Amino acid sequence: NETAVAAARESDAVKPAEANASPATNADTRAASGDIEATEVRAIAGRGIAARVRIGGSTGQSSVLDVLIGNERLIREHGIDPAALAASAAQHQAAGRTVSFVAIGGSASRAPGQVLGLLAFGDAVRPGAAQAIAQLRTLGIHTVLLSGDNPGAALAVGRELGLDEIHGGVLPEQKS
C-alpha cells in the first residue's frame, strides 16, 4: 500500500518552480488510481507534498490517511520522528542522492505519525554541462549552485560540474 500511495501522488507531483509560483492549496485536486484517491493535495515549497488519501472503497470499506512525502524538515514539522530510517537516509545522502520520506499521520491527523519508507533520487548531470561551467570560469565568472536538495546531493553535483561554491538545503525563499 505504501508504494501505491506514493504512486498515486507521483502523477500530480508539483515541480519546485511550480510550487514557488503558486503555493498550492489545491483542495479540489484529485488523482485517482484504482482504489486510491488523493485529495486535499498541498505542495509545500522546499519541503514536499501533503495529501489526504482514501484507499479502498469499491467494497464499501475504505481507509483515509494523511500522507506526507518530503524531506526530513517536512516530516519533523509534522511531529514525526524519522529516526527509524535515519541510517538509510544518511547513506543515500552521502552517496549524493536526495531523500524523500513517506509518512502517514502526524500533526495534521488524529493518528500518531509514522514513517513508512523513503525514496532516494539521484541527479544526472547533462552532457556538456561541466564544459559550459569550465568556459564560464575561464571568463572569470564565479559559479554558484543554490539547491534545495540535501547538501550531500548538491555537493556531488557541484563537484562533478567543477563549481566554485555549492549550497544545499536552501529553501526557495532563501534563493533571492
C-alpha positions as CSV (number, residue, x, y, z in Angstrom):
1,N,0.0,0.0,0.0
2,E,2.9,2.4,0.7
3,T,4.1,2.2,-2.9
4,A,0.6,2.7,-4.2
5,V,0.1,5.8,-2.1
6,A,3.4,7.3,-3.4
7,A,2.4,6.3,-7.0
8,A,-0.9,8.0,-6.6
9,R,0.8,11.3,-5.8
10,E,3.6,10.9,-8.4
11,S,1.2,11.6,-11.3
12,D,0.4,15.0,-9.8
13,A,3.8,15.9,-8.4
14,V,4.4,19.6,-8.4
15,K,7.8,20.8,-9.6
16,P,9.6,23.2,-7.3
17,A,9.3,26.1,-9.8
18,E,5.5,25.5,-9.9
19,A,5.3,25.3,-6.1
20,N,7.1,28.7,-5.9
21,A,4.7,30.2,-8.5
22,S,1.6,29.3,-6.5
23,P,1.9,27.8,-3.0
24,A,-0.6,25.2,-3.7
25,T,-3.7,24.7,-1.5
26,N,-5.4,22.6,-4.1
27,A,-8.3,21.2,-2.1
28,D,-10.0,20.1,-5.2
29,T,-7.0,18.4,-6.8
30,R,-7.7,14.7,-7.2
31,A,-5.6,11.8,-8.6
32,A,-7.4,8.5,-8.8
33,S,-5.6,5.2,-9.3
34,G,-7.8,2.1,-9.0
35,D,-9.0,2.1,-5.4
36,I,-6.7,5.0,-4.4
37,E,-7.8,8.6,-4.4
38,A,-5.7,11.5,-3.2
39,T,-7.5,14.8,-2.2
40,E,-6.6,18.0,-0.3
41,V,-3.2,17.9,-2.0
42,R,-0.8,20.7,-0.9
43,A,2.6,21.4,-2.3
44,I,4.8,22.7,0.5
45,A,7.6,24.7,-1.2
46,G,11.1,23.4,-0.4
47,R,9.7,20.5,1.7
48,G,7.4,18.2,-0.3
49,I,3.7,17.4,-0.5
50,A,0.9,16.6,1.8
51,A,-2.4,14.8,0.9
52,R,-5.4,13.0,2.3
53,V,-5.5,9.6,0.7
54,R,-8.5,7.3,0.6
55,I,-7.7,3.6,0.0
56,G,-10.4,1.1,-0.9
57,G,-14.0,1.9,-1.3
58,S,-15.1,-0.5,-4.0
59,T,-16.4,-2.9,-1.4
60,G,-17.7,-0.2,0.8
61,Q,-14.8,-0.3,3.2
62,S,-12.1,2.4,2.9
63,S,-9.3,3.9,5.0
64,V,-8.4,7.6,4.9
65,L,-4.8,8.5,5.7
66,D,-2.9,11.8,5.9
67,V,0.2,11.2,3.8
68,L,3.4,13.2,3.6
69,I,6.1,12.8,1.0
70,G,9.0,15.1,1.5
71,N,12.3,15.9,3.2
72,E,13.2,15.4,6.8
73,R,12.3,19.0,7.6
74,L,8.7,18.4,6.5
75,I,8.4,15.2,8.4
76,R,9.7,16.7,11.7
77,E,7.4,19.8,11.2
78,H,4.5,17.4,11.4
79,G,5.7,15.9,14.7
80,I,7.0,12.7,13.1
81,D,10.4,11.2,14.1
82,P,12.3,9.8,11.0
83,A,14.9,8.0,13.2
84,A,13.8,4.5,12.1
85,L,15.2,5.3,8.6
86,A,17.9,7.8,9.5
87,A,20.8,5.5,8.8
88,S,19.4,4.5,5.4
89,A,18.7,8.2,4.6
90,A,22.2,9.2,5.6
91,Q,23.7,6.5,3.3
92,H,21.7,7.7,0.3
93,Q,22.6,11.4,1.1
94,A,26.3,10.6,1.5
95,A,26.1,9.0,-2.0
96,G,24.7,12.3,-3.4
97,R,21.0,11.3,-3.5
98,T,18.1,13.4,-2.4
99,V,15.8,11.6,0.1
100,S,12.1,12.0,0.4
101,F,10.4,10.3,3.3
102,V,6.9,8.7,3.0
103,A,4.9,9.1,6.2
104,I,1.4,8.9,7.5
105,G,-0.4,10.6,10.4
106,G,1.3,13.4,12.2
107,S,0.1,16.8,13.4
108,A,-2.5,17.2,10.6
109,S,-4.1,13.9,11.7
110,R,-5.6,12.4,14.8
111,A,-3.3,9.3,14.2
112,P,0.2,9.3,15.5
113,G,2.8,9.8,12.8
114,Q,4.8,7.0,11.3
115,V,7.5,6.9,8.6
116,L,6.7,4.1,6.2
117,G,9.7,4.3,3.9
118,L,11.9,6.6,1.8
119,L,12.5,7.4,-1.8
120,A,16.1,8.3,-3.0
121,F,16.7,10.3,-6.1
122,G,19.9,11.0,-7.9
123,D,20.7,13.7,-10.4
124,A,22.4,13.1,-13.7
125,V,24.5,16.0,-15.0
126,R,23.6,16.8,-18.6
127,P,26.2,16.1,-21.2
128,G,28.2,19.3,-21.8
129,A,27.3,21.0,-18.6
130,A,30.7,20.6,-17.0
131,Q,32.3,22.0,-20.2
132,A,29.9,25.0,-20.1
133,I,30.8,25.7,-16.5
134,A,34.5,25.4,-17.3
135,Q,34.0,28.0,-20.1
136,L,32.3,30.4,-17.6
137,R,35.2,30.0,-15.2
138,T,37.8,30.8,-17.9
139,L,35.8,34.1,-18.4
140,G,36.4,34.8,-14.7
141,I,32.7,34.1,-13.8
142,H,32.3,32.8,-10.2
143,T,29.9,29.8,-10.4
144,V,27.5,29.1,-7.6
145,L,24.9,26.3,-7.0
146,L,21.9,27.1,-4.8
147,S,20.0,23.9,-4.4
148,G,17.0,22.8,-2.4
149,D,18.4,19.2,-2.5
150,N,20.3,18.0,0.6
151,P,23.8,19.3,1.0
152,G,25.3,15.9,0.0
153,A,23.4,15.7,-3.3
154,A,24.2,19.4,-4.1
155,L,27.9,18.7,-3.3
156,A,28.1,15.7,-5.5
157,V,26.6,17.6,-8.5
158,G,28.6,20.7,-7.8
159,R,31.9,18.8,-7.6
160,E,31.1,17.0,-10.9
161,L,30.5,20.3,-12.5
162,G,33.5,22.0,-11.0
163,L,31.6,24.8,-9.4
164,D,33.2,27.4,-7.2
165,E,30.5,27.5,-4.5
166,I,27.9,24.9,-3.5
167,H,25.0,25.4,-1.1
168,G,22.5,22.6,-0.5
169,G,19.3,22.6,1.6
170,V,18.3,26.1,0.5
171,L,14.6,26.9,0.7
172,P,13.0,28.7,-2.2
173,E,12.6,32.0,-0.3
174,Q,16.3,31.9,0.5
175,K,17.4,31.9,-3.1
176,S,16.9,35.5,-3.9
